[in-house]
Amino acid sequence: MAPKGDANVDEMARRYAAPLARYFRARVRSAADIDDMVQEVFLRLAARKGATLEAPENYLFTVAASVLNDSFRRAARRGGTHALFDERLHAEADFSPERMFLGQEQLRVVERALHELPERTRVVFTLHRFEEMSYAQIARRLQVSVSAIEKHMIKALAHLARRGSQG
């Protein structure tokens, strides 16, 4: 199967979102992270930009294992473990005019990308990422299925990833 374009990513999402959610549910404590982890798998799939996959299910679950490992690493860094001082990570914030300009420019790129999205997709993304609503809460509010919310999030994340890589 060759995932090319949004249509094939959407098809993969329809087919594998629930099995991926079950995979993560069996392995993580926080149910709140499951939707984001599933979306991260499909975002990585969308980033492949049309590469042919011989065994898409194997690829998705390999990526899922990687997403799970990344999640465990982040949790270990946040949770009570002592880390040595790393000047690159703990350096004073750079508030130079150049850095401020670059940050503002990045913000404009994201704003433009969000405005390029269809209204419903933009609303779903905003409710999830900025209002911190779960997929189920958004689905109830918009009176659609959770699957529809997942598809909108996949579409939004893929679009933002493409725009971010274009600069």
C-alpha positions in Angstrom: 0.0 0.0 0.0 1.4 3.4 -0.9 0.1 6.2 1.4 0.2 9.2 -0.9 -1.7 12.4 0.0 -4.3 13.0 2.6 -6.8 10.4 1.2 -4.5 7.5 2.0 -3.6 8.9 5.4 -7.3 9.3 6.0 -7.9 5.7 5.0 -5.0 4.5 7.2 -6.6 6.5 10.1 -10.0 4.9 9.5 -8.5 1.5 9.5 -5.9 1.7 12.2 -6.8 4.4 14.7 -8.8 2.1 17.0 -6.2 -0.7 17.0 -3.5 1.9 17.8 -5.6 3.4 20.6 -5.9 -0.1 22.1 -2.2 -0.7 21.7 -1.4 2.5 23.7 -4.2 2.0 26.2 -2.7 -1.3 27.2 0.7 0.3 27.8 0.2 3.8 29.3 -1.3 5.0 32.5 -2.7 8.3 31.3 -5.7 7.8 29.0 -5.4 11.6 28.2 -2.2 10.9 26.2 -3.7 8.2 24.0 -5.3 10.4 21.4 -2.1 12.5 21.0 0.0 9.4 20.6 -2.3 8.0 17.9 -2.1 11.3 16.1 1.7 11.4 16.4 1.8 8.0 14.5 -0.3 9.4 11.7 1.6 12.6 11.6 4.8 10.6 11.1 3.1 8.7 8.4 2.0 11.9 6.7 5.6 13.2 6.9 6.7 10.2 4.7 5.3 12.2 1.7 4.2 9.3 -0.5 6.8 6.7 0.3 5.6 3.2 -0.5 4.9 0.9 2.4 5.0 -2.9 1.8 3.4 -3.7 5.2 1.6 -0.6 6.5 0.4 -2.3 9.7 3.9 -3.4 10.6 5.2 0.2 9.9 2.4 1.8 12.0 3.0 -0.4 15.0 6.8 0.1 14.7 6.2 3.8 14.7 3.7 3.4 17.6 6.5 1.6 19.6 8.8 4.5 18.9 6.1 7.1 20.0 5.6 5.1 23.2 9.4 5.0 23.9 9.6 8.8 23.3 6.7 9.3 25.7 8.4 7.2 28.4 11.7 9.1 27.9 9.9 12.5 28.3 8.1 11.2 31.4 11.4 10.0 32.9 12.9 13.4 32.3 10.0 15.2 34.0 9.6 12.8 36.9 11.9 13.2 39.9 15.1 12.0 38.2 18.1 14.3 38.8 19.7 15.7 35.6 23.1 17.2 35.4 23.2 20.9 34.5 23.3 21.3 30.7 24.1 24.9 29.7 22.4 24.5 26.4 19.1 23.5 28.1 19.4 25.8 31.1 21.0 28.9 29.6 19.4 32.2 30.1 16.6 33.0 27.7 17.7 34.9 24.6 15.4 37.9 24.2 17.5 39.6 21.6 15.7 41.6 18.9 16.7 39.0 16.3 15.3 36.1 18.4 12.1 38.1 19.0 11.7 38.7 15.3 12.3 35.0 14.4 9.7 34.0 17.0 7.2 36.4 15.7 7.8 35.2 12.1 7.3 31.6 13.2 4.0 32.6 14.8 2.9 34.3 11.6 3.7 31.1 9.7 1.6 29.0 12.1 -1.3 31.6 12.0 -1.3 31.6 8.2 -1.3 27.8 8.2 -4.2 27.6 10.6 -6.2 30.1 8.5 -5.6 27.9 5.4 -7.5 25.0 7.1 -11.2 24.5 6.5 -13.1 26.1 9.4 -14.3 22.9 11.0 -10.7 21.5 11.0 -9.4 24.7 12.5 -12.1 24.7 15.2 -11.3 21.1 16.1 -7.6 21.8 16.3 -8.1 24.9 18.4 -10.5 23.2 20.8 -8.0 20.3 21.3 -4.7 22.1 21.4 -5.6 25.4 23.0 -8.8 24.6 25.0 -7.4 21.2 26.0 -10.6 19.4 25.2 -10.6 15.7 24.6 -11.7 14.2 21.3 -14.9 12.9 23.0 -15.7 16.3 24.4 -15.2 18.0 21.0 -17.3 15.3 19.3 -20.2 15.9 21.8 -19.9 19.7 21.4 -19.8 19.6 17.6 -22.3 16.7 17.4 -20.0 14.5 15.3 -18.3 11.2 15.9 -14.9 10.9 17.6 -13.6 9.4 14.4 -14.5 12.6 12.6 -12.6 14.5 15.2 -9.6 12.2 14.7 -9.7 12.8 10.9 -9.8 16.6 11.4 -6.8 16.5 13.7 -4.8 14.3 11.3 -5.6 16.8 8.5 -4.6 19.8 10.7 -1.4 18.2 12.0 -0.3 17.1 8.6 -1.0 20.6 7.1 0.9 22.3 10.0 3.8 19.9 9.5 4.0 20.6 5.8 3.9 24.4 6.4 6.5 24.2 9.1 8.9 22.3 6.9 8.4 24.9 4.1 9.4 27.6 6.5 
